[in-house]
């Protein structure tokens, strides 16, 4: 019985050491650096994950990106410099707010175009259906009136 308890205690100790070893801790000189780090890790997208930021991702590349952001923040680089570095290395995809340029203009315009086309189709269908339905109903009503005479 004593051996069993020792085995359980040992397994708990190993498990807790394993979980604490996997946590990342970052030390910053100022609160501003810490705030910048956490802001950037929420705004930068993991290149491997589907729409997940690097702060929440468990992917190895996300851990690498967090370490790189930490390094750049500690070197004193600004928010824009760090974002530019990440965009140069991983493309515009890594940043949740893509720039408006010739390549990404369709990301901004297509939703507006689809909404406009939808509105036009709804308006046109409402204008055409009543006219054709009314004509058919009028013709049917006239036939009924002539038959009743």
C-alpha positions in Angstrom: 0.0 0.0 0.0 2.8 2.4 0.9 4.5 1.6 -2.5 1.3 2.5 -4.3 1.1 5.9 -2.6 4.7 6.6 -3.4 4.1 5.7 -7.0 1.1 8.1 -7.2 3.0 10.9 -5.5 5.9 10.4 -8.0 3.6 10.5 -11.0 2.0 13.7 -9.7 5.4 15.2 -9.2 6.5 14.2 -12.7 3.2 15.4 -14.3 3.4 18.8 -12.6 7.0 19.3 -13.6 6.0 18.4 -17.2 3.2 21.0 -17.3 5.2 23.7 -15.7 8.1 23.1 -18.2 5.8 23.7 -21.2 4.6 27.2 -20.0 6.4 30.2 -21.6 7.3 33.0 -19.3 8.6 36.3 -20.6 10.3 39.0 -18.5 10.1 42.6 -19.6 11.9 45.7 -18.4 8.8 47.9 -18.5 5.1 47.5 -18.5 4.9 49.1 -21.9 7.0 46.4 -23.4 4.8 43.8 -21.8 1.7 45.4 -23.1 3.1 45.7 -26.6 4.1 42.0 -26.5 0.6 40.8 -25.5 -1.1 43.2 -28.0 1.1 42.0 -30.9 0.6 38.3 -30.0 -3.2 38.9 -30.2 -2.9 40.7 -33.5 -0.5 38.4 -35.3 -2.0 35.2 -36.9 -0.4 31.8 -36.8 0.7 30.9 -40.3 -0.1 27.2 -39.7 -3.5 27.5 -37.8 -6.9 28.4 -39.2 -7.6 31.9 -38.1 -5.9 31.7 -34.7 -3.6 34.2 -33.2 -0.1 33.3 -32.0 -1.0 34.0 -28.4 -3.6 31.2 -28.4 -2.0 28.7 -30.8 -0.1 25.7 -29.6 1.7 25.2 -32.9 5.5 25.2 -32.9 5.7 28.0 -35.4 3.4 30.1 -33.1 5.9 29.5 -30.2 8.7 30.6 -32.5 6.8 33.8 -33.5 6.1 34.6 -29.8 9.8 34.2 -29.1 10.7 36.5 -32.1 8.2 39.1 -31.0 9.6 38.9 -27.5 13.1 39.4 -28.9 12.1 42.3 -31.1 10.2 44.0 -28.2 13.3 43.7 -25.9 15.5 45.2 -28.7 13.3 48.2 -28.5 11.6 48.0 -31.9 8.3 49.7 -32.4 4.9 48.1 -33.0 5.1 49.0 -36.7 8.6 47.7 -37.1 7.7 44.4 -35.6 4.6 44.1 -37.8 6.6 45.0 -40.9 9.2 42.4 -40.0 6.5 39.7 -39.6 4.8 40.7 -42.8 8.1 40.6 -44.8 8.8 37.2 -43.5 5.4 35.5 -43.5 3.3 37.8 -45.9 0.3 39.9 -45.3 -1.6 36.8 -44.0 0.2 37.0 -40.7 -1.5 40.3 -39.8 -5.2 40.3 -39.2 -5.7 43.7 -40.8 -4.6 43.3 -44.4 -3.5 46.5 -46.2 -5.5 47.9 -49.1 -3.4 47.4 -52.2 -3.8 46.0 -55.7 -3.6 42.4 -54.4 -6.1 42.7 -51.5 -8.5 45.2 -52.9 -10.9 42.3 -53.8 -11.0 41.4 -50.1 -12.5 44.8 -49.4 -14.7 45.2 -52.5 -16.2 41.8 -53.1 -18.5 41.9 -50.1 -19.8 45.3 -51.2 -20.3 44.1 -54.8 -22.2 41.0 -53.6 -24.5 43.1 -51.4 -25.1 45.5 -54.3 -25.9 42.7 -56.7 -28.2 41.1 -54.1 -30.1 44.4 -53.6 -30.5 44.9 -57.4 -31.8 41.3 -57.8 -34.3 41.7 -55.0 -35.6 45.0 -56.3 -35.9 43.7 -59.9 -37.6 40.5 -58.8 -40.2 42.4 -56.8 -40.9 44.7 -59.7 -41.3 42.0 -62.3 -43.3 39.4 -60.4 -46.3 41.5 -59.5 -46.7 42.7 -63.1 -46.7 39.2 -64.6 -48.8 37.7 -61.7 -51.3 40.6 -62.0 -51.7 40.2 -65.7 -52.4 36.5 -65.4 -54.9 37.1 -62.6 -56.6 39.8 -64.6 -56.9 37.6 -67.6 -58.3 34.8 -65.5 -60.8 37.1 -63.8 -62.0 38.5 -67.2 -62.6 35.0 -68.5 -64.6 34.1 -65.4 -66.7 37.3 -65.8 -67.3 36.5 -69.5 -68.4 33.0 -68.7 -70.9 34.2 -66.0 -72.7 36.6 -68.5 
